[in-house]
Amino acid sequence: MSLGPLEKISREETLRLRKSYIGESCTLFFEQDPLKIVRGEGQYMFDENGKQYLDCINNVAHVGHCHPRVTRAAVEQMSLLYTNSRYLHDNIVLYAQKLVATFPPKLDVCYFVNSGSEANDLALRLARAHTGHEDVIVLEGVTWFMCFMKLKAIVWNVCTLARKRGSGSLNKMLQDIRGDNELMGRVGVFGQCL
């Protein structure tokens, strides 16, 4: 299905349609006054009026928007095959082999995912399967975890930590966590990671 030439609709209509057709777990940056971004180039994103923004928060385009080498490689691959990891193919296993060669010996398997949210979800599931524990310590406002909490597909015991600001705030937060005997009892040996 092709959308054909991109139809231009107002920002308000885009927002209305998004609220109607996109799940609420897919949160927007700046929910009170969201930007309508229509294109990107390098480290910049542009809104529907052509205003340029330095992209400091989009976690998708790590090499910049529309990087020529990445775009060429994607077009080359997609003109050959555009699928997922469920089919046998040389590229995925050769890449995994090269990647595993850089890991410590016990890390010898790859799980390829499409986003940081999926990677974090997988890490939580693996930790849960390995430990049998359901406790998670989460920093307030972390979008990847809040997405999964809204879906309510998995039951987690969540300890949400309020963000603290200012010099030394991370060390103070970690001291507060380490001093919480009930919480440390629940996370067990993983408390040593804090």
C-alpha positions, 0 to 999 in steps of 0.5 A: 500500500502506497500513500502516494505523494505525501499529503500536507495536513495541519499540525492540529489535524495530525495531532487529532489523527495521532490520538485516534489511531496511535496507541497511548503507549507511544508517547510524544516528546513535548506532549503539551506542544508537540513539534511536527517534524517533517524531515531531518538532515545531519544533526538537525530536524525541521518542523512543518514551517522549516524551523531548524532544531538541533536534535539532542533527544531523538534516540533513533538517528545515531549517525545523524539524519539521512546520513549518505553512507547509511542511506546508500547501504539501506537502499542497497540492502532493501533492493536485494532483500528487506526482511527480518531475522526469521529467515536463514541468511549469510549476513546476519550470521556473519555479522553475529560471528564478528560481533561475538568475537569482540565479547567476553567468552561467556557472551556468545549469542546475539539477539538483534532488536530494532530499538533501545526499548526492545533491547531494554525489554529483552534485558529485563526479560532475560534478567527475570528468567535468570533470577526469578525476580520481578523487581525493577528500579526505574528512574522517573520518566524513563520512556522505554520502561513507561511504554511497557508499563502502559501496555501492562503485558507483564507484571513488574514490581517497580520502584520508581526513583524521582530524578534529583537535580544538581551537583552530586545528585546521582551519588546522592540517589545511589546512597538513598537506594543503598540505604533502603533496606527493604529495596536492597533485600528485594533486589538481592545480589543485584544491589551490588551493581549500584 
